[in-house]
């Protein structure tokens, strides 16, 4: 993962963002993997994210489903 990916990431602005890490929140779920805690579904911003577009991802809710490893 590049620092550019993290700067373009929208995860923290997602209405379903799982806030369970304190100060060490992992971002870019589509690259890093799913959240280690329960996610309350309140909507998804994945498809509007530049990282999602840049890698040609197709799914949503990576915080629940895990990373899309098929693209790298």
N, C-alpha and C positions, 0 to 999 in steps of 0.2 A: 504494500500500500504506500502511496506517496503522500507527502504533506499537502499536495494540491487536492487530493481526494478529500482529506479532512477539512480543508478550507471550504470546499464546495458542498460539503455534507449538510443536509437539512434535518438530520435525525432529531436534534434537540428542539426543533420547532414543530415536531409532529405531535398531534393531539393524543396519540397513543404511546408517546415516549415513556418507557419504563424507567422511572427515577429510583434506582435501587443501588447505586454505586457510591454515593457520597461525592467526593471530589475526583474520583477516578473513572468517570463515565466513559465507556468505550463508545465510539461513534462509528459510522459507516457500517451499519449492520449488514448491508448487502455484500461487503467484503470481509468483515471480521467474524460474523456469525451472530447467533441469536442471543438475546438477553438471558442472564442467569436467574431471572425472576419472572413472576407472573406479569403478563401484559394485559392491560384492560383496553379492549378495542374501542377506539373513539374516532377512527378515521386514519387514513394513511397518506403520506406525502411522497412516498417512494417514486412514483411515476413522474413527479414534477422535479425531481432532483437531477442535477447535472451529472453526478457520478453514475446514477442509474442509466441515464441517456448515453454517457460516454462509453460505457462497457456493453451497451446493448442488452441490459437486463430486462426481463419481462414480468417478473412476479411482483408482489407487494408483501408487506408485513414481514420483512426479513428479521425484525426483532423477535418474531415468533417462530418463523420457519428456518432461519439460519441463512448463511451466506450462499450466494450463487457461485459455486466453484466451477461451473461449466465454462466460464468465460476467461479463465486464466490458467 
